[in-house]
């Protein structure tokens, strides 16, 4: 199952459609077609017996003003133009279409909760009517729904409008697609497992090693001033604790205040001598995460008379969105919702602002000795706030600590490339068009390197290979 048709990367102002505040995908650069490429040139052109991905999941978002046939601004799964006209007919996809989770459920009025129903654009319909609209749009499976009642009600709605013959054929078409996926693996022909054979496959050394190698290859070396890396000798390392204030996690559950080591020191001790005193250490190693300012919505702002929408910041220090749009591109025309979702002039503070302070404090404590920063990212980061005080920076996107240690010690030479641009500042982030890639001013570090898409270092310098020749964009 490939996700998420017709693309999930153009949420307005970077907001996430798992939340009501992020229900709109926008296309200010008129670049809708490029977002289809991973599907039509990738998932629908596979090598192998099926030749095509077996299932497709549309995203939660409303692809704002992209329905050129019916003019509907409804969630992608509800949109007949996107599912039938485009996916099925134009691109010939006849596999299973499964909705994202919970889109037939009623919404919550709190746009900042991930647990809300996500019936974007069809909030006024009943649950059964939503199922009917999905069926008529071309959907085969309802993600997150185990209740047959609204499906049967939707069937009767179709019988009333189109007749029994039509609706039976429509349901049987979905049944055919779903059953085909079940039959293809051969489970009905031979449903029995041989436990000893399973043990040879599940978690086998070959597969575990391949996964670990992929982690190693994904790590990106951004900076290596004076070739401070690799550190092949067993040296003394100082790792500062990481502070996080009390807050909430992704699903809204409270999280306590924490001051603790960011990694398992017993693993680090397999490679270096870990000590508590920076004066005795040979180098400092600071583990941080990308700036986290929240989801772009603040309930307190809404309760105090604002529209609730706030900036999403990629910097650690407080950020005021003076350059944001005066009016949002999309908005909900209902009287109970927000039409203009601008956050211009509002200020947001990152929850992990202490990550920046940890780097600056470690630099001061090390008194000229090297400081290495290990950054984990889900979003691009404004590294301008700390790059000049770091001797080396490596970034990863979720790997085992051992993989980071093997790069630091030279057991593995870094080969990863940046999968996105690292912006120079928040000005270029605000000016960036949500649907257009490679349109930000990139950060240039003190070594003269541009942190652009496809940039990465190895021990010899800037990586220049077949990958960069193919993917790195040529600047005019």
C-alpha positions in Angstrom: 0.0 0.0 0.0 1.6 3.2 -1.1 0.9 6.5 0.5 -0.5 9.2 0.1 -2.3 9.9 -3.2 -2.0 12.5 -4.7 0.9 13.5 -2.5 1.2 14.6 1.1 3.9 17.2 1.0 2.1 20.5 0.3 0.2 21.1 3.5 -0.4 24.8 3.8 2.4 26.4 5.9 3.8 23.0 6.7 0.8 21.8 8.8 0.0 18.2 9.2 -3.4 16.8 8.0 -3.6 14.4 10.9 -4.9 17.5 12.7 -7.8 19.7 11.8 -5.5 22.7 11.5 -3.7 21.0 8.6 -6.6 19.8 6.4 -5.6 21.8 3.3 -3.0 21.0 0.7 -2.2 24.0 -1.4 -0.5 24.5 -4.8 0.6 28.2 -5.1 3.2 27.2 -7.7 0.7 25.3 -9.9 2.9 22.2 -9.4 0.3 19.5 -8.8 1.5 17.2 -11.5 5.0 16.8 -10.0 3.6 15.4 -6.8 2.1 12.4 -8.8 5.5 11.2 -10.1 6.3 8.9 -7.1 3.1 7.1 -8.0 2.8 7.1 -11.8 6.6 6.7 -12.4 7.3 4.6 -9.3 4.6 2.6 -7.6 2.7 2.0 -10.8 5.8 0.9 -12.7 7.2 -1.9 -10.6 9.5 -4.7 -11.6 8.0 -8.1 -10.5 4.9 -10.2 -11.0 2.3 -7.6 -10.1 3.9 -4.7 -11.9 2.1 -2.3 -9.7 1.5 -1.5 -6.0 -1.4 -3.6 -4.7 -3.1 -0.8 -2.8 -3.1 3.0 -2.6 -4.1 5.2 0.4 -5.2 8.8 -0.4 -4.2 11.4 2.2 -6.4 13.2 4.6 -6.0 16.5 2.9 -8.3 18.6 0.8 -6.2 19.2 -2.4 -7.4 22.8 -2.5 -8.9 23.9 -5.9 -7.4 20.9 -7.8 -10.7 19.3 -8.8 -11.0 20.5 -12.4 -14.2 18.5 -13.1 -16.6 18.9 -10.1 -14.9 21.8 -8.3 -15.1 20.0 -5.0 -12.9 20.9 -2.0 -13.3 17.6 -0.1 -10.8 15.2 1.4 -8.9 13.3 -1.3 -10.7 9.9 -0.7 -14.0 11.6 -1.1 -13.0 13.3 -4.4 -14.3 11.4 -7.4 -12.1 13.4 -9.7 -8.9 12.4 -7.8 -9.9 8.7 -7.3 -11.9 7.8 -10.4 -11.1 10.3 -13.1 -7.4 10.7 -12.3 -6.2 7.6 -10.5 -8.4 5.0 -12.1 -9.1 6.3 -15.6 -6.2 8.5 -16.6 -3.5 6.4 -14.9 -5.2 3.0 -15.2 -4.9 2.0 -11.6 -7.3 -0.9 -10.7 -5.9 -2.0 -7.3 -7.4 -1.4 -3.9 -8.0 2.2 -2.7 -8.1 2.3 1.1 -9.0 5.5 2.9 -6.7 6.9 5.6 -7.9 6.2 9.2 -11.0 7.7 10.7 -12.2 9.9 7.8 -15.8 8.8 8.2 -15.9 9.9 11.9 -17.2 13.2 13.1 -14.6 15.9 13.7 -13.6 17.5 16.9 -13.9 21.2 17.3 -10.4 21.2 18.7 -8.1 21.4 15.6 -5.1 20.4 17.6 -6.0 16.8 18.4 -4.9 13.9 16.4 -7.7 11.7 17.7 -10.4 13.7 15.9 -12.4 12.3 13.0 -11.1 13.6 9.7 -14.2 14.0 7.5 -12.6 17.1 5.9 -15.1 18.9 3.5 -18.0 16.5 4.2 -18.5 17.3 7.9 -22.2 18.1 7.2 -22.9 14.5 5.9 -24.0 11.6 8.1 -21.6 8.8 8.7 -23.5 6.6 6.3 -23.6 9.3 3.7 -19.9 9.7 4.0 -19.4 6.0 3.2 -21.7 6.3 0.2 -19.8 9.3 -1.1 -16.5 7.3 -0.7 -17.9 4.3 -2.6 -19.1 6.5 -5.4 -15.8 8.2 -5.6 -14.1 4.8 -6.2 -12.9 3.7 -2.8 -12.8 0.0 -1.9 -11.9 -0.1 1.8 -12.5 2.1 4.8 -9.4 2.6 7.0 -10.1 2.4 10.7 -13.8 1.4 10.4 -14.9 -2.1 11.6 -18.6 -1.3 11.6 -20.6 -2.8 8.7 -23.8 -0.8 9.5 -23.0 2.4 7.7 -21.6 0.4 4.7 -24.9 -1.5 4.4 -26.8 1.8 4.7 -24.6 3.3 1.9 -25.5 0.2 -0.2 -29.2 0.9 0.2 -28.6 4.6 -0.7 -27.0 3.4 -3.9 -29.8 1.0 -4.6 -32.3 3.8 -4.3 -30.4 6.1 -6.6 -28.9 3.7 -9.2 -30.8 0.3 -8.7 -29.8 -3.0 -7.2 -27.9 -4.3 -10.3 -25.6 -1.2 -10.4 -24.8 -1.3 -6.7 -24.2 -5.1 -6.6 -21.7 -4.7 -9.5 -20.1 -1.8 -7.7 -19.6 -3.8 -4.5 -18.4 -6.8 -6.4 -15.8 -4.8 -8.1 -14.3 -3.8 -4.8 -14.6 -7.3 -3.5 -12.7 -8.5 -6.6 -9.8 -6.1 -5.9 -9.6 -7.0 -2.2 -9.8 -10.7 -2.8 -7.1 -10.6 -5.5 -4.7 -9.1 -2.9 -5.5 -12.0 -0.6 -5.1 -14.7 -3.2 -1.9 -13.4 -4.7 0.4 -14.4 -1.8 -0.9 -18.0 -2.2 -2.3 -18.3 1.4 -5.4 -20.2 0.3 -3.5 -22.7 -1.7 -1.1 -23.4 1.2 -2.1 -21.7 4.4 0.3 -23.7 6.7 3.6 -22.4 7.9 6.7 -24.4 8.8 8.0 -22.8 12.0 11.6 -23.8 11.3 11.5 -22.1 7.9 10.0 -19.0 9.4 12.8 -18.8 11.9 15.3 -18.8 9.0 13.6 -15.8 7.5 12.1 -13.5 10.2 14.9 -11.5 11.8 17.6 -13.5 10.1 21.1 -12.2 10.1 21.1 -11.3 6.4 18.1 -9.0 6.7 19.2 -7.5 10.0 22.6 -6.7 8.5 20.9 -5.1 5.4 18.7 -2.9 7.6 21.7 -1.8 9.7 23.7 -1.0 6.6 20.8 1.1 5.3 21.0 3.1 8.6 24.7 3.6 8.2 24.3 4.8 4.7 21.5 7.3 5.6 23.7 9.3 8.0 24.8 12.6 6.6 28.0 14.4 7.5 27.3 18.1 7.1 30.5 19.7 8.6 34.0 18.4 9.3 36.2 21.4 10.1 39.8 20.5 10.1 39.0 16.8 9.5 38.1 16.4 13.2 36.3 13.2 12.2 36.9 10.4 12.3 38.1 9.9 15.9 39.8 6.6 15.7 41.5 6.7 19.1 39.7 5.9 22.3 39.3 9.4 23.6 37.4 11.0 26.5 34.0 12.4 25.6 31.7 14.8 27.4 28.0 14.5 26.7 25.7 17.1 28.3 22.3 16.1 29.6 19.2 17.2 27.6 16.5 19.3 29.2 12.8 19.3 28.1 10.1 21.2 29.9 6.7 19.7 30.7 4.4 19.6 27.7 2.3 17.3 25.5 3.2 14.5 23.1 1.9 14.0 19.6 -1.5 12.6 20.7 -2.0 15.3 23.3 -1.0 13.3 26.4 1.0 15.3 29.1 4.7 14.7 29.3 6.8 15.5 32.4 9.8 17.8 32.7 13.0 15.9 32.0 16.7 16.4 32.4 18.5 13.3 31.4 21.2 12.0 29.1 19.9 11.9 25.5 21.5 8.5 24.7 22.5 5.3 26.3 26.0 6.1 27.7 26.7 2.4 28.1 26.7 2.1 24.3 28.9 5.2 23.9 31.3 3.6 26.4 32.0 0.8 23.9 33.7 3.4 21.7 34.9 6.2 24.0 35.5 6.9 27.7 32.5 8.9 28.9 33.3 11.5 31.6 31.2 14.1 33.4 33.8 16.9 33.5 34.3 18.8 30.2 37.7 20.1 31.5 39.1 16.5 31.3 37.4 15.5 28.1 39.1 15.5 24.7 35.9 16.5 22.9 32.2 17.3 23.4 29.4 15.4 21.8 26.0 17.1 21.9 22.9 15.2 20.9 19.9 17.3 19.8 16.7 17.1 17.8 15.2 19.4 15.2 13.3 22.4 16.5 9.9 21.5 17.7 7.4 24.4 17.9 4.3 22.3 17.7 1.7 21.6 14.9 0.9 25.2 14.0 -2.2 25.5 16.1 -2.6 26.8 19.7 -5.9 26.3 21.6 -5.1 29.2 24.0 -4.8 31.6 21.1 -8.3 30.5 19.9 -9.8 30.8 23.4 -8.4 34.3 23.7 -10.1 35.4 20.5 -7.5 34.6 17.9 -7.9 32.2 15.0 -5.8 29.6 16.7 -3.2 29.3 14.0 0.5 30.0 14.9 3.8 29.6 13.1 5.8 26.4 12.7 9.4 27.4 13.4 12.5 25.7 12.1 14.7 27.7 14.5 15.4 27.1 18.2 15.1 30.7 19.4 11.6 32.4 19.6 10.3 33.2 16.2 7.9 36.0 15.1 6.2 35.5 11.7 6.5 39.0 10.4 6.8 37.8 6.8 3.9 35.3 6.7 1.0 35.7 4.3 -1.6 38.3 5.2 -4.3 35.8 4.1 -4.1 32.1 3.9 -4.5 30.4 0.6 -7.2 28.0 1.9 -9.7 28.2 4.7 -13.0 26.7 5.8 -16.0 28.8 4.7 -18.3 27.4 7.4 -19.3 29.9 10.1 -18.1 27.5 12.7 -14.5 27.4 11.3 -11.7 29.7 10.2 -11.6 31.1 6.7 -8.3 33.1 7.0 -5.7 31.0 8.7 -2.9 33.5 8.7 -0.5 33.6 11.6 1.3 36.8 10.6 2.8 38.7 13.5 2.5 35.8 16.0 5.4 34.4 18.0 6.1 30.8 18.8 8.7 29.2 21.1 10.2 25.8 20.4 9.8 23.2 23.1 13.4 22.1 22.9 15.1 25.5 22.9 17.6 24.1 25.4 19.1 22.0 22.6 20.7 25.2 21.3 21.8 26.3 24.7 23.4 22.9 25.3 25.6 23.4 22.2 26.6 26.9 23.1 27.3 26.0 26.8 29.3 22.9 25.7 31.4 25.1 23.4 32.2 27.4 26.2 33.0 24.6 28.6 35.3 22.8 26.2 37.6 25.8 26.0 38.7 25.4 22.4 38.5 21.6 22.2 36.3 20.1 19.5 32.5 20.1 19.7 30.6 17.6 17.6 26.8 17.9 17.1 24.6 14.9 16.3 21.2 16.1 15.0 18.2 14.0 14.4 15.7 15.4 12.0 12.2 15.0 10.7 12.1 18.6 9.4 14.8 20.9 8.0 16.6 23.0 10.6 18.0 26.5 10.8 21.5 25.5 11.7 22.7 29.1 11.5 22.1 29.4 15.2 24.9 27.0 16.1 26.9 25.9 13.0 29.7 28.3 13.6 30.6 26.9 17.0 30.4 23.2 15.9 33.5 21.6 14.6 31.5 18.7 13.1 27.8 18.1 12.4 26.2 14.8 11.5 22.5 14.4 11.0 20.3 11.4 10.9 16.6 10.5 10.4 16.2 7.8 13.0 19.0 5.3 13.4 20.6 3.1 16.1 23.1 4.9 18.3 25.7 2.3 17.3 25.4 3.5 13.7 26.3 7.1 14.8 29.2 5.8 16.8 30.6 3.8 13.8 30.6 6.9 11.7 32.2 9.0 14.4 35.0 6.5 14.9 35.6 5.9 11.2 34.4 2.3 11.1 32.0 3.4 8.4 32.7 6.3 6.0 29.6 8.6 5.7 27.8 8.5 2.4 24.4 10.0 3.0 23.0 13.0 1.2 20.5 15.6 2.4 17.0 14.6 1.4 15.8 18.3 1.6 17.2 21.8 1.7 18.5 23.3 4.9 17.1 26.9 4.8 19.3 29.9 5.5 16.6 31.5 7.7 12.9 31.7 8.3 12.4 34.4 5.7 13.1 31.9 2.9 10.9 29.4 4.7 7.9 31.8 4.7 8.5 32.7 1.0 8.7 29.1 -0.1 5.8 27.7 -2.1 4.4 24.6 -0.5 4.2 22.6 -3.7 7.5 23.6 -5.3 10.8 21.9 -4.4 14.2 23.4 -4.3 13.0 27.0 -4.0 14.6 28.1 -0.7 17.8 30.0 -0.1 20.1 27.4 1.5 22.4 27.8 4.4 26.1 28.3 3.6 28.4 27.2 6.5 31.7 28.7 7.7 33.5 26.1 5.5 31.8 27.5 2.4 29.5 24.5 1.9 25.9 24.9 0.7 23.5 22.7 2.6 21.3 22.0 -0.4 19.3 19.0 -1.4 21.8 16.2 -2.2 24.7 17.7 -0.2 26.9 15.5 2.0 30.5 15.0 3.0 32.7 11.9 3.2 36.3 11.8 4.6 37.6 13.3 1.3 35.2 16.2 1.2 32.0 17.0 -0.7 30.5 13.8 -2.2 30.3 13.9 -6.0 29.0 10.6 -7.5 26.3 9.2 -9.7 23.6 10.1 -7.2 24.6 13.7 -7.0 24.9 13.9 -10.8 21.4 12.6 -11.2 19.6 14.4 -8.3 21.5 17.6 -7.5 19.8 20.6 -9.1 21.8 22.9 -11.3 21.5 26.5 -10.1 21.3 29.3 -12.7 
